[in-house]
Amino acid sequence: FVETMRYMDFITPGSQAKEGSFFGLEPTFNGLALG
């Protein structure tokens, strides 16, 4: 989860862009992390 947040901060420093990207990539990151 922490790595995801850091990745989001690196890709989209903006809060608005980060919000949209977070919801879009969250399921993907969870799937890859949990396997």
Rosetta silent file (secondary structure, phi, psi, omega in degrees, C-alpha in Angstrom):
SEQUENCE: FVETMRYMDFITPGSQAKEGSFFGLEPTFNGLALG
SCORE:     score description
SCORE:     0.000 S_00000001
   1 L     0.000  -43.870  179.565    0.000    0.000    0.000 S_00000001
   2 H   -62.462  -43.058  179.949    2.830    2.349    0.910 S_00000001
   3 H   -62.310  -37.508  178.875    4.626    1.583   -2.356 S_00000001
   4 H   -62.735  -46.192  179.957    1.418    2.336   -4.253 S_00000001
   5 H   -61.604  -44.794  179.682    1.067    5.729   -2.575 S_00000001
   6 H   -63.366  -39.515  179.015    4.718    6.572   -3.265 S_00000001
   7 H   -63.838  -42.633  178.602    4.275    5.455   -6.881 S_00000001
   8 H   -62.208  -44.167 -179.537    1.198    7.659   -7.231 S_00000001
   9 H   -61.631  -35.996 -178.586    3.080   10.625   -5.738 S_00000001
  10 H   -72.333  -41.620 -177.683    5.894   10.062   -8.229 S_00000001
  11 H   -76.820  -50.506 -176.585    3.609    9.753  -11.255 S_00000001
  12 L  -129.314   90.962  178.502    0.956   12.348  -10.371 S_00000001
  13 L   -61.738  -25.328 -178.671    1.962   14.940   -7.761 S_00000001
  14 L   -72.704  140.230 -177.278   -1.406   16.679   -8.303 S_00000001
  15 H   -65.508  -42.489 -177.880   -4.185   15.710   -5.896 S_00000001
  16 H   -64.806  -49.048  179.800   -6.866   15.623   -8.606 S_00000001
  17 H   -64.857  -39.065 -179.931   -4.837   13.494  -11.007 S_00000001
  18 H   -62.288  -40.797 -178.359   -3.671   11.333   -8.106 S_00000001
  19 H   -61.428  -48.112 -179.415   -7.259   10.705   -7.031 S_00000001
  20 H   -65.587  -42.468 -178.723   -8.327    9.471  -10.466 S_00000001
  21 H   -67.950  -36.088 -177.700   -5.172    7.403  -10.975 S_00000001
  22 H   -61.495  -49.922 -179.513   -5.414    5.899   -7.501 S_00000001
  23 H   -66.630  -27.879 -179.201   -8.892    4.471   -8.057 S_00000001
  24 H   -77.976  -34.090 -175.454   -7.861    3.305  -11.509 S_00000001
  25 H  -102.617  -13.331 -177.700   -4.677    1.496  -10.442 S_00000001
  26 H   -54.060  -51.666 -179.691   -5.611    0.384   -6.924 S_00000001
  27 H   -59.276  -38.013 -179.617   -7.229   -2.925   -8.027 S_00000001
  28 H   -65.064  -47.207 -179.336   -4.264   -3.678  -10.276 S_00000001
  29 H   -64.384  -41.135  179.249   -1.696   -3.064   -7.558 S_00000001
  30 H   -62.697  -41.762  179.843   -3.696   -5.091   -5.052 S_00000001
  31 H   -64.213  -41.742 -179.477   -3.934   -7.979   -7.504 S_00000001
  32 H   -71.917  -39.596 -177.402   -0.193   -7.929   -8.219 S_00000001
  33 H   -69.817  -46.058 -177.242    0.800   -7.489   -4.571 S_00000001
  34 H   -79.390  -25.997 -179.852   -1.560  -10.155   -3.226 S_00000001
  35 L    80.048    0.000    0.000   -1.076  -12.408   -6.231 S_00000001
